Amino acid sequence: MTDDQLLRYSRHILLDALGIEGQARILGSHALVIGAGGLGSPAALYLASAGIGKITLVDDDTVDFTNLQRQILHTQARVGLPKAESGRQALSAINPEIEIVPLQQRLSGAALDALVSSADIVLDCTDNFATRHAINRACVHHRKPLVSGAAVRFDGQISVYDLRRDDSPCYHCLFPEGEDVEEVRCAVMGVFAPLTGIIGTMQAAEALKLAAGIGEALTGRLLLLDALSMEWRSVRFKKDSDCAVCGPSGNVRSGEYLHQPGEDRESASSACRLG
């Protein structure tokens, strides 16, 4: 590390659990942040300030006036600008020494697969199940740790799927695709602004722990927050041995899922992205 880096990250280095070695691992890591909205904003800001060496920030949307209530990467002056570029400007202002790659595109199929393959850690900061399941399949295939958060109204949740581990459940184990799950979005339901900050910041914390190789990740645990009562619940869950994605009968480990009809329909686009 340079003298400037030793000074910039000195408060991390002072932590016995992290130290110079952990900070060096953070500096050498590449985080893929999918979604530059309510969740992706605080997540990316803390990753940048903490010194993640490379952040690929993906979002196909543009900054809208209604985003400013919670999406703290963006400013009123940047309304109409692509969120990925607005995010790049904000992150570069926080830490000009790290590499920021802004991508204004919808992610699906082979493009999503290639990006996940190149990253060390993936943060799912989107708000629709189709995209979440597509990200999960790519992370299972490439054995990449996935930090997934969600926030709508006053309800938030976060979990980690450390798919480097054979015993780790995947997103599909917890939320099987095709089940009758209500999909709600902030455009019609609303979202409490600080809630996205709480969950997004926790996503950054889990990603930094994974990058540094410290602590205990939220693998196999789903944290649920009711922000109205400010009460947390922790729910434990296990790998589904019959999971169609990460189980022995699935075709995701082999990559065959990329050749299935309809795979390219998955997209990181949404009416009102929270992540």
C-alpha positions in Angstrom: 0.0 0.0 0.0 1.1 3.6 -0.6 1.4 6.1 2.1 -1.8 7.8 1.0 -3.6 4.5 1.1 -2.3 3.7 4.6 -3.6 7.1 5.7 -7.0 6.9 3.9 -7.8 3.4 5.2 -6.1 3.8 8.6 -9.3 3.3 10.5 -9.8 0.0 8.8 -6.2 -1.0 9.4 -6.6 -0.3 13.1 -9.3 -3.0 13.4 -7.6 -6.2 14.6 -10.0 -8.4 12.6 -9.2 -6.5 9.4 -5.7 -4.9 9.5 -3.4 -4.3 6.5 -4.0 -7.8 5.1 -7.8 -7.5 5.0 -7.6 -4.0 3.6 -5.2 -5.2 0.9 -7.8 -7.9 -0.1 -10.5 -5.3 -0.3 -8.3 -3.1 -2.6 -7.7 -6.2 -4.8 -11.5 -7.0 -5.1 -14.0 -6.4 -7.9 -17.6 -5.9 -6.9 -20.4 -6.1 -9.4 -23.3 -3.8 -8.3 -26.5 -4.5 -10.2 -28.9 -1.6 -9.7 -27.9 2.0 -8.9 -31.0 3.1 -7.1 -32.1 3.0 -3.4 -30.1 0.0 -2.4 -27.3 0.3 -4.9 -26.6 3.9 -3.9 -25.5 3.4 -0.3 -24.0 0.0 -1.1 -21.8 1.5 -3.9 -20.9 4.6 -1.9 -19.6 2.5 1.0 -17.7 0.1 -1.2 -16.0 3.0 -2.9 -15.1 4.8 0.3 -13.8 1.5 1.8 -11.5 1.0 -1.2 -12.9 -1.8 -3.2 -10.5 -1.8 -6.1 -13.0 -2.0 -8.9 -16.8 -1.4 -9.0 -18.9 -2.3 -12.0 -22.1 -0.4 -11.7 -25.0 -1.6 -13.9 -28.3 0.2 -14.5 -30.2 0.9 -17.7 -32.3 3.6 -16.2 -31.9 7.4 -16.1 -32.1 9.6 -13.0 -35.7 10.8 -12.4 -36.9 13.5 -10.0 -38.8 10.9 -8.0 -35.6 9.0 -7.3 -34.0 11.8 -5.3 -36.0 10.9 -2.2 -33.9 7.9 -1.5 -31.3 7.3 -4.3 -28.4 9.2 -2.7 -25.9 8.5 -5.5 -27.8 11.1 -7.6 -28.4 14.8 -7.5 -31.1 17.1 -8.9 -28.5 18.5 -11.3 -28.1 15.0 -12.8 -31.8 14.3 -13.5 -32.0 12.9 -16.9 -28.5 11.5 -16.8 -28.0 7.7 -17.0 -27.9 6.3 -13.4 -24.7 4.4 -14.2 -22.9 7.6 -15.2 -24.3 9.6 -12.4 -23.1 6.9 -10.0 -19.7 7.0 -11.6 -19.4 10.7 -10.9 -20.5 10.3 -7.3 -18.2 7.4 -6.6 -15.2 9.0 -8.3 -15.7 12.1 -6.2 -15.6 9.9 -3.0 -12.6 7.9 -4.1 -10.8 8.8 -7.3 -8.2 6.0 -6.8 -10.5 3.1 -7.5 -11.8 1.9 -10.9 -15.4 2.6 -11.7 -17.0 0.9 -14.7 -20.5 2.3 -15.5 -22.7 0.2 -17.7 -26.0 1.5 -19.0 -27.6 -1.7 -20.2 -30.1 -4.4 -19.5 -28.4 -7.5 -18.2 -29.5 -10.9 -19.3 -28.2 -14.2 -20.7 -24.6 -14.3 -21.8 -23.9 -10.6 -20.9 -24.9 -11.2 -17.3 -23.0 -14.4 -17.2 -19.8 -12.8 -18.4 -20.0 -9.9 -15.9 -20.7 -12.3 -12.9 -17.7 -14.4 -14.1 -15.4 -11.4 -13.9 -16.4 -10.2 -10.5 -15.3 -11.4 -7.0 -18.6 -10.4 -5.3 -22.1 -9.7 -6.7 -24.6 -7.3 -5.1 -28.2 -7.7 -6.2 -29.7 -4.3 -5.7 -32.7 -4.8 -8.1 -36.4 -5.1 -7.3 -37.9 -7.8 -9.5 -37.9 -11.6 -9.1 -37.0 -12.4 -12.7 -33.8 -10.4 -12.5 -33.0 -11.8 -9.1 -33.3 -15.4 -10.3 -31.2 -14.7 -13.4 -28.4 -13.2 -11.2 -28.7 -16.2 -8.8 -28.3 -18.7 -11.7 -25.1 -16.9 -12.9 -23.7 -16.8 -9.4 -24.4 -20.5 -8.8 -22.7 -21.3 -12.1 -19.6 -19.3 -11.4 -19.6 -20.0 -7.6 -19.6 -16.3 -6.8 -20.9 -14.9 -3.5 -24.1 -13.0 -3.8 -25.3 -10.3 -1.4 -29.1 -9.8 -1.9 -31.2 -7.0 -0.4 -34.8 -5.8 -0.8 -36.8 -2.9 0.5 -40.4 -1.8 -0.1 -42.8 0.2 2.0 -41.3 -0.2 5.6 -40.1 -3.7 5.1 -36.5 -4.7 4.3 -34.6 -7.9 4.1 -31.0 -9.0 3.4 -29.2 -12.3 3.0 -25.9 -13.7 1.6 -25.6 -16.7 -0.6 -21.9 -17.7 -0.5 -22.0 -20.0 -3.5 -18.3 -20.8 -3.2 -19.5 -23.2 -0.5 -21.1 -26.5 -1.4 -23.4 -26.3 1.6 -24.7 -22.8 0.9 -28.3 -22.3 -0.1 -29.0 -20.2 -3.2 -31.7 -17.6 -3.7 -33.9 -20.2 -5.4 -33.7 -22.4 -2.2 -35.4 -19.6 -0.3 -37.6 -18.1 -3.0 -38.4 -20.8 -5.6 -39.0 -19.4 -9.0 -42.5 -19.8 -10.3 -44.2 -19.8 -6.9 -47.1 -17.4 -6.4 -45.2 -14.6 -4.8 -46.5 -11.1 -4.8 -44.2 -8.7 -6.5 -44.5 -5.2 -5.2 -42.6 -2.1 -6.4 -42.0 1.3 -5.0 -43.7 3.0 -7.9 -47.1 1.8 -6.6 -46.4 0.9 -3.0 -43.9 3.5 -1.9 -40.7 3.1 0.1 -39.4 4.7 3.3 -36.2 6.5 2.3 -33.9 5.5 5.2 -34.9 1.9 4.8 -33.1 1.6 1.5 -30.1 3.2 3.2 -30.1 0.7 6.1 -30.4 -2.4 3.8 -28.0 -1.0 1.2 -25.4 -0.2 3.8 -25.7 -3.7 5.2 -25.1 -5.1 1.8 -21.9 -3.1 1.6 -20.9 -4.4 5.0 -21.5 -8.0 4.0 -19.6 -7.5 0.7 -16.6 -6.0 2.5 -16.5 -8.8 5.0 -16.5 -11.3 2.1 -13.8 -9.4 0.3 -11.6 -9.1 3.4 -12.3 -12.7 4.4 -13.4 -11.7 7.9 -16.3 -12.3 10.3 -19.4 -14.5 9.7 -21.5 -13.8 6.6 -25.3 -13.9 6.6 -25.2 -17.3 4.7 -28.2 -19.3 5.6 -29.8 -16.5 7.5 -32.5 -14.0 6.3 -32.6 -10.8 8.3 -36.0 -9.0 8.2 -36.6 -5.4 9.3 -39.8 -3.7 10.1 -38.8 -0.1 10.0 -42.1 1.1 11.5 -41.4 -0.7 14.8 -37.6 -0.9 14.2 -37.6 -4.6 14.9 -35.3 -7.2 13.4 -36.1 -10.9 12.9 -33.6 -13.5 11.8 -34.8 -16.6 10.0 -32.4 -19.5 9.4 -32.8 -21.6 6.3 -30.8 -24.5 4.6 -29.8 -25.6 1.2 -32.6 -27.4 -0.6 -31.2 -30.7 -1.7 -33.8 -30.8 -4.5 -33.2 -27.3 -5.6 -33.6 -27.0 -9.4 -30.7 -24.4 -9.5 -28.0 -25.4 -7.1 -29.1 -29.0 -6.4 -27.5 -32.1 -8.1 -30.3 -32.4 -10.6 -30.0 -28.8 -11.8 -28.3 -27.8 -15.1 -26.9 -24.5 -13.8 -23.5 -25.7 -12.6 -22.8 -26.9 -16.2 -23.9 -23.6 -17.8 -26.6 -25.3 -19.8 -29.2 -22.9 -18.5 -27.8 -20.3 -20.9 -29.0 -22.3 -23.8 -32.6 -22.5 -22.6 -35.3 -20.6 -24.5 -36.3 -17.4 -22.7 -33.2 -16.9 -20.7 -32.4 -13.7 -22.5 -35.7 -12.2 -21.4 -34.3 -11.6 -17.9 -33.4 -8.0 -17.4 -32.1 -5.6 -14.7 -34.8 -3.1 -15.8 -37.7 -2.3 -13.6 -40.4 0.3 -13.2 -38.8 1.7 -10.1 -35.5 0.1 -9.2 -34.7 0.0 -5.4 -31.2 -1.2 -5.8 
